[in-house]
């Protein structure tokens, strides 16, 4: 049972690593071109904390509340 669980965990880890590497390459290329990108999961949350609008535009004071 342990070898099967180990194999499944190892394959999941390798697949996750490939996905993260691919996203890093894609976002790196876009950043090098000067294009604005946002993280798939945390993008809206990060923009709210940093108080910036879509594509990095500053928010107006009346839209902050």
mmCIF file of the N, C-alpha and C atoms, coordinates in Angstrom:
data_MODEL
# 
_entry.id   MODEL 
# 
loop_
_atom_site.group_PDB 
_atom_site.id 
_atom_site.type_symbol 
_atom_site.label_atom_id 
_atom_site.label_alt_id 
_atom_site.label_comp_id 
_atom_site.label_asym_id 
_atom_site.label_entity_id 
_atom_site.label_seq_id 
_atom_site.pdbx_PDB_ins_code 
_atom_site.Cartn_x 
_atom_site.Cartn_y 
_atom_site.Cartn_z 
_atom_site.occupancy 
_atom_site.B_iso_or_equiv 
_atom_site.pdbx_formal_charge 
_atom_site.auth_seq_id 
_atom_site.auth_comp_id 
_atom_site.auth_asym_id 
_atom_site.auth_atom_id 
_atom_site.pdbx_PDB_model_num 
ATOM 1   N N  . UNK A 1 1  ? 0.819   -1.196 0.000   1.00 0.00 ? 1  UNK A N  1 
ATOM 2   C CA . UNK A 1 1  ? 0.000   0.000  0.000   1.00 0.00 ? 1  UNK A CA 1 
ATOM 3   C C  . UNK A 1 1  ? 0.861   1.257  0.000   1.00 0.00 ? 1  UNK A C  1 
ATOM 4   N N  . UNK A 1 2  ? 1.941   1.250  0.769   1.00 0.00 ? 2  UNK A N  1 
ATOM 5   C CA . UNK A 1 2  ? 2.819   2.413  0.839   1.00 0.00 ? 2  UNK A CA 1 
ATOM 6   C C  . UNK A 1 2  ? 3.427   2.768  -0.509  1.00 0.00 ? 2  UNK A C  1 
ATOM 7   N N  . UNK A 1 3  ? 3.921   1.803  -1.293  1.00 0.00 ? 3  UNK A N  1 
ATOM 8   C CA . UNK A 1 3  ? 4.486   2.175  -2.595  1.00 0.00 ? 3  UNK A CA 1 
ATOM 9   C C  . UNK A 1 3  ? 3.470   2.845  -3.522  1.00 0.00 ? 3  UNK A C  1 
ATOM 10  N N  . UNK A 1 4  ? 2.227   2.427  -3.464  1.00 0.00 ? 4  UNK A N  1 
ATOM 11  C CA . UNK A 1 4  ? 1.196   3.031  -4.309  1.00 0.00 ? 4  UNK A CA 1 
ATOM 12  C C  . UNK A 1 4  ? 0.930   4.465  -3.866  1.00 0.00 ? 4  UNK A C  1 
ATOM 13  N N  . UNK A 1 5  ? 0.789   4.676  -2.559  1.00 0.00 ? 5  UNK A N  1 
ATOM 14  C CA . UNK A 1 5  ? 0.578   6.030  -2.046  1.00 0.00 ? 5  UNK A CA 1 
ATOM 15  C C  . UNK A 1 5  ? 1.773   6.926  -2.346  1.00 0.00 ? 5  UNK A C  1 
ATOM 16  N N  . UNK A 1 6  ? 2.967   6.386  -2.197  1.00 0.00 ? 6  UNK A N  1 
ATOM 17  C CA . UNK A 1 6  ? 4.159   7.151  -2.495  1.00 0.00 ? 6  UNK A CA 1 
ATOM 18  C C  . UNK A 1 6  ? 4.190   7.547  -3.969  1.00 0.00 ? 6  UNK A C  1 
ATOM 19  N N  . UNK A 1 7  ? 3.848   6.630  -4.861  1.00 0.00 ? 7  UNK A N  1 
ATOM 20  C CA . UNK A 1 7  ? 3.839   6.912  -6.293  1.00 0.00 ? 7  UNK A CA 1 
ATOM 21  C C  . UNK A 1 7  ? 2.803   7.985  -6.631  1.00 0.00 ? 7  UNK A C  1 
ATOM 22  N N  . UNK A 1 8  ? 1.612   7.882  -6.057  1.00 0.00 ? 8  UNK A N  1 
ATOM 23  C CA . UNK A 1 8  ? 0.563   8.873  -6.308  1.00 0.00 ? 8  UNK A CA 1 
ATOM 24  C C  . UNK A 1 8  ? 1.005   10.243 -5.799  1.00 0.00 ? 8  UNK A C  1 
ATOM 25  N N  . UNK A 1 9  ? 1.559   10.297 -4.603  1.00 0.00 ? 9  UNK A N  1 
ATOM 26  C CA . UNK A 1 9  ? 2.037   11.559 -4.048  1.00 0.00 ? 9  UNK A CA 1 
ATOM 27  C C  . UNK A 1 9  ? 3.156   12.131 -4.909  1.00 0.00 ? 9  UNK A C  1 
ATOM 28  N N  . UNK A 1 10 ? 4.076   11.314 -5.332  1.00 0.00 ? 10 UNK A N  1 
ATOM 29  C CA . UNK A 1 10 ? 5.202   11.759 -6.151  1.00 0.00 ? 10 UNK A CA 1 
ATOM 30  C C  . UNK A 1 10 ? 4.710   12.303 -7.487  1.00 0.00 ? 10 UNK A C  1 
ATOM 31  N N  . UNK A 1 11 ? 3.777   11.598 -8.131  1.00 0.00 ? 11 UNK A N  1 
ATOM 32  C CA . UNK A 1 11 ? 3.236   12.071 -9.406  1.00 0.00 ? 11 UNK A CA 1 
ATOM 33  C C  . UNK A 1 11 ? 2.498   13.397 -9.240  1.00 0.00 ? 11 UNK A C  1 
ATOM 34  N N  . UNK A 1 12 ? 1.738   13.542 -8.163  1.00 0.00 ? 12 UNK A N  1 
ATOM 35  C CA . UNK A 1 12 ? 1.041   14.793 -7.884  1.00 0.00 ? 12 UNK A CA 1 
ATOM 36  C C  . UNK A 1 12 ? 2.046   15.919 -7.686  1.00 0.00 ? 12 UNK A C  1 
ATOM 37  N N  . UNK A 1 13 ? 3.105   15.669 -6.947  1.00 0.00 ? 13 UNK A N  1 
ATOM 38  C CA . UNK A 1 13 ? 4.125   16.677 -6.700  1.00 0.00 ? 13 UNK A CA 1 
ATOM 39  C C  . UNK A 1 13 ? 4.804   17.092 -8.003  1.00 0.00 ? 13 UNK A C  1 
ATOM 40  N N  . UNK A 1 14 ? 5.147   16.146 -8.842  1.00 0.00 ? 14 UNK A N  1 
ATOM 41  C CA . UNK A 1 14 ? 5.794   16.455 -10.116 1.00 0.00 ? 14 UNK A CA 1 
ATOM 42  C C  . UNK A 1 14 ? 4.848   17.249 -11.015 1.00 0.00 ? 14 UNK A C  1 
ATOM 43  N N  . UNK A 1 15 ? 3.580   16.858 -11.087 1.00 0.00 ? 15 UNK A N  1 
ATOM 44  C CA . UNK A 1 15 ? 2.602   17.582 -11.894 1.00 0.00 ? 15 UNK A CA 1 
ATOM 45  C C  . UNK A 1 15 ? 2.435   19.012 -11.387 1.00 0.00 ? 15 UNK A C  1 
ATOM 46  N N  . UNK A 1 16 ? 2.352   19.188 -10.071 1.00 0.00 ? 16 UNK A N  1 
ATOM 47  C CA . UNK A 1 16 ? 2.221   20.527 -9.486  1.00 0.00 ? 16 UNK A CA 1 
ATOM 48  C C  . UNK A 1 16 ? 3.440   21.369 -9.823  1.00 0.00 ? 16 UNK A C  1 
ATOM 49  N N  . UNK A 1 17 ? 4.626   20.792 -9.773  1.00 0.00 ? 17 UNK A N  1 
ATOM 50  C CA . UNK A 1 17 ? 5.853   21.508 -10.076 1.00 0.00 ? 17 UNK A CA 1 
ATOM 51  C C  . UNK A 1 17 ? 5.868   21.961 -11.535 1.00 0.00 ? 17 UNK A C  1 
ATOM 52  N N  . UNK A 1 18 ? 5.411   21.115 -12.440 1.00 0.00 ? 18 UNK A N  1 
ATOM 53  C CA . UNK A 1 18 ? 5.358   21.468 -13.864 1.00 0.00 ? 18 UNK A CA 1 
ATOM 54  C C  . UNK A 1 18 ? 4.373   22.617 -14.088 1.00 0.00 ? 18 UNK A C  1 
ATOM 55  N N  . UNK A 1 19 ? 3.220   22.586 -13.430 1.00 0.00 ? 19 UNK A N  1 
ATOM 56  C CA . UNK A 1 19 ? 2.231   23.657 -13.574 1.00 0.00 ? 19 UNK A CA 1 
ATOM 57  C C  . UNK A 1 19 ? 2.794   24.971 -13.054 1.00 0.00 ? 19 UNK A C  1 
ATOM 58  N N  . UNK A 1 20 ? 3.426   24.949 -11.896 1.00 0.00 ? 20 UNK A N  1 
ATOM 59  C CA . UNK A 1 20 ? 4.005   26.168 -11.330 1.00 0.00 ? 20 UNK A CA 1 
ATOM 60  C C  . UNK A 1 20 ? 5.116   26.700 -12.231 1.00 0.00 ? 20 UNK A C  1 
ATOM 61  N N  . UNK A 1 21 ? 5.954   25.835 -12.752 1.00 0.00 ? 21 UNK A N  1 
ATOM 62  C CA . UNK A 1 21 ? 7.020   26.258 -13.658 1.00 0.00 ? 21 UNK A CA 1 
ATOM 63  C C  . UNK A 1 21 ? 6.450   26.876 -14.933 1.00 0.00 ? 21 UNK A C  1 
ATOM 64  N N  . UNK A 1 22 ? 5.416   26.279 -15.498 1.00 0.00 ? 22 UNK A N  1 
ATOM 65  C CA . UNK A 1 22 ? 4.799   26.818 -16.712 1.00 0.00 ? 22 UNK A CA 1 
ATOM 66  C C  . UNK A 1 22 ? 4.191   28.192 -16.449 1.00 0.00 ? 22 UNK A C  1 
ATOM 67  N N  . UNK A 1 23 ? 3.488   28.351 -15.326 1.00 0.00 ? 23 UNK A N  1 
ATOM 68  C CA . UNK A 1 23 ? 2.917   29.651 -14.990 1.00 0.00 ? 23 UNK A CA 1 
ATOM 69  C C  . UNK A 1 23 ? 3.998   30.699 -14.762 1.00 0.00 ? 23 UNK A C  1 
ATOM 70  N N  . UNK A 1 24 ? 5.090   30.316 -14.127 1.00 0.00 ? 24 UNK A N  1 
ATOM 71  C CA . UNK A 1 24 ? 6.183   31.256 -13.903 1.00 0.00 ? 24 UNK A CA 1 
ATOM 72  C C  . UNK A 1 24 ? 6.785   31.714 -15.234 1.00 0.00 ? 24 UNK A C  1 
ATOM 73  N N  . UNK A 1 25 ? 6.929   30.817 -16.168 1.00 0.00 ? 25 UNK A N  1 
ATOM 74  C CA . UNK A 1 25 ? 7.474   31.181 -17.479 1.00 0.00 ? 25 UNK A CA 1 
ATOM 75  C C  . UNK A 1 25 ? 6.503   32.101 -18.220 1.00 0.00 ? 25 UNK A C  1 
ATOM 76  N N  . UNK A 1 26 ? 5.224   31.752 -18.213 1.00 0.00 ? 26 UNK A N  1 
ATOM 77  C CA . UNK A 1 26 ? 4.221   32.570 -18.908 1.00 0.00 ? 26 UNK A CA 1 
ATOM 78  C C  . UNK A 1 26 ? 4.157   33.965 -18.308 1.00 0.00 ? 26 UNK A C  1 
ATOM 79  N N  . UNK A 1 27 ? 4.070   34.061 -16.978 1.00 0.00 ? 27 UNK A N  1 
ATOM 80  C CA . UNK A 1 27 ? 3.985   35.372 -16.339 1.00 0.00 ? 27 UNK A CA 1 
ATOM 81  C C  . UNK A 1 27 ? 5.287   36.147 -16.482 1.00 0.00 ? 27 UNK A C  1 
ATOM 82  N N  . UNK A 1 28 ? 6.413   35.463 -16.507 1.00 0.00 ? 28 UNK A N  1 
ATOM 83  C CA . UNK A 1 28 ? 7.690   36.129 -16.727 1.00 0.00 ? 28 UNK A CA 1 
ATOM 84  C C  . UNK A 1 28 ? 7.774   36.751 -18.109 1.00 0.00 ? 28 UNK A C  1 
ATOM 85  N N  . UNK A 1 29 ? 7.301   36.043 -19.114 1.00 0.00 ? 29 UNK A N  1 
ATOM 86  C CA . UNK A 1 29 ? 7.293   36.581 -20.474 1.00 0.00 ? 29 UNK A CA 1 
ATOM 87  C C  . UNK A 1 29 ? 6.366   37.784 -20.565 1.00 0.00 ? 29 UNK A C  1 
ATOM 88  N N  . UNK A 1 30 ? 5.188   37.678 -19.973 1.00 0.00 ? 30 UNK A N  1 
ATOM 89  C CA . UNK A 1 30 ? 4.251   38.801 -20.003 1.00 0.00 ? 30 UNK A CA 1 
ATOM 90  C C  . UNK A 1 30 ? 4.810   40.013 -19.268 1.00 0.00 ? 30 UNK A C  1 
ATOM 91  N N  . UNK A 1 31 ? 5.458   39.801 -18.146 1.00 0.00 ? 31 UNK A N  1 
ATOM 92  C CA . UNK A 1 31 ? 6.051   40.915 -17.403 1.00 0.00 ? 31 UNK A CA 1 
ATOM 93  C C  . UNK A 1 31 ? 7.188   41.538 -18.204 1.00 0.00 ? 31 UNK A C  1 
ATOM 94  N N  . UNK A 1 32 ? 7.957   40.736 -18.898 1.00 0.00 ? 32 UNK A N  1 
ATOM 95  C CA . UNK A 1 32 ? 9.035   41.263 -19.724 1.00 0.00 ? 32 UNK A CA 1 
ATOM 96  C C  . UNK A 1 32 ? 8.525   42.126 -20.862 1.00 0.00 ? 32 UNK A C  1 
ATOM 97  N N  . UNK A 1 33 ? 7.336   41.840 -21.346 1.00 0.00 ? 33 UNK A N  1 
ATOM 98  C CA . UNK A 1 33 ? 6.715   42.644 -22.398 1.00 0.00 ? 33 UNK A CA 1 
ATOM 99  C C  . UNK A 1 33 ? 6.039   43.893 -21.843 1.00 0.00 ? 33 UNK A C  1 
ATOM 100 N N  . UNK A 1 34 ? 5.959   44.008 -20.531 1.00 0.00 ? 34 UNK A N  1 
ATOM 101 C CA . UNK A 1 34 ? 5.304   45.152 -19.909 1.00 0.00 ? 34 UNK A CA 1 
ATOM 102 C C  . UNK A 1 34 ? 3.800   44.991 -19.800 1.00 0.00 ? 34 UNK A C  1 
ATOM 103 N N  . UNK A 1 35 ? 3.289   43.789 -19.969 1.00 0.00 ? 35 UNK A N  1 
ATOM 104 C CA . UNK A 1 35 ? 1.857   43.538 -19.874 1.00 0.00 ? 35 UNK A CA 1 
ATOM 105 C C  . UNK A 1 35 ? 1.458   43.310 -18.419 1.00 0.00 ? 35 UNK A C  1 
ATOM 106 N N  . UNK A 1 36 ? 0.273   43.767 -18.060 1.00 0.00 ? 36 UNK A N  1 
ATOM 107 C CA . UNK A 1 36 ? -0.237  43.573 -16.711 1.00 0.00 ? 36 UNK A CA 1 
ATOM 108 C C  . UNK A 1 36 ? -0.930  42.218 -16.633 1.00 0.00 ? 36 UNK A C  1 
ATOM 109 N N  . UNK A 1 37 ? -0.574  41.432 -15.657 1.00 0.00 ? 37 UNK A N  1 
ATOM 110 C CA . UNK A 1 37 ? -1.253  40.162 -15.414 1.00 0.00 ? 37 UNK A CA 1 
ATOM 111 C C  . UNK A 1 37 ? -1.585  40.069 -13.936 1.00 0.00 ? 37 UNK A C  1 
ATOM 112 N N  . UNK A 1 38 ? -2.529  39.228 -13.621 1.00 0.00 ? 38 UNK A N  1 
ATOM 113 C CA . UNK A 1 38 ? -2.880  39.055 -12.214 1.00 0.00 ? 38 UNK A CA 1 
ATOM 114 C C  . UNK A 1 38 ? -2.937  37.561 -11.915 1.00 0.00 ? 38 UNK A C  1 
ATOM 115 N N  . UNK A 1 39 ? -2.628  37.227 -10.692 1.00 0.00 ? 39 UNK A N  1 
ATOM 116 C CA . UNK A 1 39 ? -2.632  35.829 -10.290 1.00 0.00 ? 39 UNK A CA 1 
ATOM 117 C C  . UNK A 1 39 ? -4.032  35.257 -10.399 1.00 0.00 ? 39 UNK A C  1 
ATOM 118 N N  . UNK A 1 40 ? -4.159  33.990 -10.819 1.00 0.00 ? 40 UNK A N  1 
ATOM 119 C CA . UNK A 1 40 ? -5.485  33.415 -11.033 1.00 0.00 ? 40 UNK A CA 1 
ATOM 120 C C  . UNK A 1 40 ? -6.359  33.367 -9.779  1.00 0.00 ? 40 UNK A C  1 
ATOM 121 N N  . UNK A 1 41 ? -5.811  33.084 -8.635  1.00 0.00 ? 41 UNK A N  1 
ATOM 122 C CA . UNK A 1 41 ? -6.629  32.887 -7.437  1.00 0.00 ? 41 UNK A CA 1 
ATOM 123 C C  . UNK A 1 41 ? -6.645  34.129 -6.548  1.00 0.00 ? 41 UNK A C  1 
ATOM 124 N N  . UNK A 1 42 ? -5.509  34.756 -6.357  1.00 0.00 ? 42 UNK A N  1 
ATOM 125 C CA . UNK A 1 42 ? -5.392  35.845 -5.391  1.00 0.00 ? 42 UNK A CA 1 
ATOM 126 C C  . UNK A 1 42 ? -5.386  37.235 -6.017  1.00 0.00 ? 42 UNK A C  1 
ATOM 127 N N  . UNK A 1 43 ? -5.638  37.352 -7.294  1.00 0.00 ? 43 UNK A N  1 
ATOM 128 C CA . UNK A 1 43 ? -5.531  38.632 -7.990  1.00 0.00 ? 43 UNK A CA 1 
ATOM 129 C C  . UNK A 1 43 ? -6.439  39.714 -7.437  1.00 0.00 ? 43 UNK A C  1 
ATOM 130 N N  . UNK A 1 44 ? -7.730  39.410 -7.290  1.00 0.00 ? 44 UNK A N  1 
ATOM 131 C CA . UNK A 1 44 ? -8.679  40.416 -6.792  1.00 0.00 ? 44 UNK A CA 1 
ATOM 132 C C  . UNK A 1 44 ? -8.369  40.804 -5.350  1.00 0.00 ? 44 UNK A C  1 
ATOM 133 N N  . UNK A 1 45 ? -8.002  39.824 -4.562  1.00 0.00 ? 45 UNK A N  1 
ATOM 134 C CA . UNK A 1 45 ? -7.675  40.088 -3.153  1.00 0.00 ? 45 UNK A CA 1 
ATOM 135 C C  . UNK A 1 45 ? -6.444  40.986 -3.041  1.00 0.00 ? 45 UNK A C  1 
ATOM 136 N N  . UNK A 1 46 ? -5.431  40.719 -3.844  1.00 0.00 ? 46 UNK A N  1 
ATOM 137 C CA . UNK A 1 46 ? -4.213  41.532 -3.817  1.00 0.00 ? 46 UNK A CA 1 
ATOM 138 C C  . UNK A 1 46 ? -4.497  42.951 -4.303  1.00 0.00 ? 46 UNK A C  1 
ATOM 139 N N  . UNK A 1 47 ? -5.322  43.100 -5.339  1.00 0.00 ? 47 UNK A N  1 
ATOM 140 C CA . UNK A 1 47 ? -5.667  44.442 -5.817  1.00 0.00 ? 47 UNK A CA 1 
ATOM 141 C C  . UNK A 1 47 ? -6.414  45.222 -4.752  1.00 0.00 ? 47 UNK A C  1 
ATOM 142 N N  . UNK A 1 48 ? -7.282  44.554 -3.996  1.00 0.00 ? 48 UNK A N  1 
ATOM 143 C CA . UNK A 1 48 ? -8.033  45.228 -2.939  1.00 0.00 ? 48 UNK A CA 1 
ATOM 144 C C  . UNK A 1 48 ? -7.088  45.708 -1.837  1.00 0.00 ? 48 UNK A C  1 
ATOM 145 N N  . UNK A 1 49 ? -6.133  44.877 -1.450  1.00 0.00 ? 49 UNK A N  1 
ATOM 146 C CA . UNK A 1 49 ? -5.177  45.257 -0.406  1.00 0.00 ? 49 UNK A CA 1 
ATOM 147 C C  . UNK A 1 49 ? -4.298  46.411 -0.880  1.00 0.00 ? 49 UNK A C  1 
ATOM 148 N N  . UNK A 1 50 ? -3.844  46.350 -2.131  1.00 0.00 ? 50 UNK A N  1 
ATOM 149 C CA . UNK A 1 50 ? -2.965  47.385 -2.673  1.00 0.00 ? 50 UNK A CA 1 
ATOM 150 C C  . UNK A 1 50 ? -3.720  48.613 -3.166  1.00 0.00 ? 50 UNK A C  1 
ATOM 151 N N  . UNK A 1 51 ? -5.046  48.510 -3.176  1.00 0.00 ? 51 UNK A N  1 
ATOM 152 C CA . UNK A 1 51 ? -5.915  49.598 -3.616  1.00 0.00 ? 51 UNK A CA 1 
ATOM 153 C C  . UNK A 1 51 ? -5.602  50.053 -5.037  1.00 0.00 ? 51 UNK A C  1 
ATOM 154 N N  . UNK A 1 52 ? -5.558  49.069 -5.922  1.00 0.00 ? 52 UNK A N  1 
ATOM 155 C CA . UNK A 1 52 ? -5.385  49.369 -7.337  1.00 0.00 ? 52 UNK A CA 1 
ATOM 156 C C  . UNK A 1 52 ? -6.521  48.713 -8.114  1.00 0.00 ? 52 UNK A C  1 
ATOM 157 N N  . UNK A 1 53 ? -6.855  49.293 -9.234  1.00 0.00 ? 53 UNK A N  1 
ATOM 158 C CA . UNK A 1 53 ? -7.927  48.770 -10.066 1.00 0.00 ? 53 UNK A CA 1 
ATOM 159 C C  . UNK A 1 53 ? -7.408  47.732 -11.047 1.00 0.00 ? 53 UNK A C  1 
ATOM 160 N N  . UNK A 1 54 ? -8.286  47.311 -11.930 1.00 0.00 ? 54 UNK A N  1 
ATOM 161 C CA . UNK A 1 54 ? -7.858  46.360 -12.962 1.00 0.00 ? 54 UNK A CA 1 
ATOM 162 C C  . UNK A 1 54 ? -6.743  46.942 -13.814 1.00 0.00 ? 54 UNK A C  1 
ATOM 163 N N  . UNK A 1 55 ? -5.824  46.108 -14.213 1.00 0.00 ? 55 UNK A N  1 
ATOM 164 C CA . UNK A 1 55 ? -4.677  46.468 -15.043 1.00 0.00 ? 55 UNK A CA 1 
ATOM 165 C C  . UNK A 1 55 ? -3.746  47.460 -14.352 1.00 0.00 ? 55 UNK A C  1 
ATOM 166 N N  . UNK A 1 56 ? -3.820  47.585 -13.023 1.00 0.00 ? 56 UNK A N  1 
ATOM 167 C CA . UNK A 1 56 ? -2.902  48.418 -12.263 1.00 0.00 ? 56 UNK A CA 1 
ATOM 168 C C  . UNK A 1 56 ? -3.287  49.873 -12.153 1.00 0.00 ? 56 UNK A C  1 
ATOM 169 N N  . UNK A 1 57 ? -4.462  50.250 -12.631 1.00 0.00 ? 57 UNK A N  1 
ATOM 170 C CA . UNK A 1 57 ? -4.897  51.645 -12.572 1.00 0.00 ? 57 UNK A CA 1 
ATOM 171 C C  . UNK A 1 57 ? -5.228  52.020 -11.130 1.00 0.00 ? 57 UNK A C  1 
ATOM 172 N N  . UNK A 1 58 ? -4.845  53.215 -10.700 1.00 0.00 ? 58 UNK A N  1 
ATOM 173 C CA . UNK A 1 58 ? -5.185  53.629 -9.338  1.00 0.00 ? 58 UNK A CA 1 
ATOM 174 C C  . UNK A 1 58 ? -6.686  53.806 -9.182  1.00 0.00 ? 58 UNK A C  1 
ATOM 175 N N  . UNK A 1 59 ? -7.202  53.445 -8.011  1.00 0.00 ? 59 UNK A N  1 
ATOM 176 C CA . UNK A 1 59 ? -8.617  53.596 -7.721  1.00 0.00 ? 59 UNK A CA 1 
ATOM 177 C C  . UNK A 1 59 ? -8.920  55.037 -7.327  1.00 0.00 ? 59 UNK A C  1 
ATOM 178 N N  . UNK A 1 60 ? -10.126 55.474 -7.621  1.00 0.00 ? 60 UNK A N  1 
ATOM 179 C CA . UNK A 1 60 ? -10.590 56.787 -7.178  1.00 0.00 ? 60 UNK A CA 1 
ATOM 180 C C  . UNK A 1 60 ? -11.016 56.668 -5.721  1.00 0.00 ? 60 UNK A C  1 
ATOM 181 N N  . UNK A 1 61 ? -10.953 57.754 -4.976  1.00 0.00 ? 61 UNK A N  1 
ATOM 182 C CA . UNK A 1 61 ? -11.288 57.732 -3.550  1.00 0.00 ? 61 UNK A CA 1 
ATOM 183 C C  . UNK A 1 61 ? -12.733 57.307 -3.314  1.00 0.00 ? 61 UNK A C  1 
ATOM 184 N N  . UNK A 1 62 ? -13.681 57.683 -4.185  1.00 0.00 ? 62 UNK A N  1 
ATOM 185 C CA . UNK A 1 62 ? -15.075 57.338 -3.945  1.00 0.00 ? 62 UNK A CA 1 
ATOM 186 C C  . UNK A 1 62 ? -15.345 55.861 -4.164  1.00 0.00 ? 62 UNK A C  1 
ATOM 187 N N  . UNK A 1 63 ? -14.483 55.134 -4.868  1.00 0.00 ? 63 UNK A N  1 
ATOM 188 C CA . UNK A 1 63 ? -14.700 53.717 -5.100  1.00 0.00 ? 63 UNK A CA 1 
ATOM 189 C C  . UNK A 1 63 ? -14.061 52.839 -4.033  1.00 0.00 ? 63 UNK A C  1 
ATOM 190 N N  . UNK A 1 64 ? -13.355 53.433 -3.082  1.00 0.00 ? 64 UNK A N  1 
ATOM 191 C CA . UNK A 1 64 ? -12.684 52.646 -2.054  1.00 0.00 ? 64 UNK A CA 1 
ATOM 192 C C  . UNK A 1 64 ? -13.634 52.128 -0.990  1.00 0.00 ? 64 UNK A C  1 
ATOM 193 N N  . UNK A 1 65 ? -14.745 52.792 -0.782  1.00 0.00 ? 65 UNK A N  1 
ATOM 194 C CA . UNK A 1 65 ? -15.647 52.354 0.302   1.00 0.00 ? 65 UNK A CA 1 
ATOM 195 C C  . UNK A 1 65 ? -16.594 51.285 -0.131  1.00 0.00 ? 65 UNK A C  1 
# 
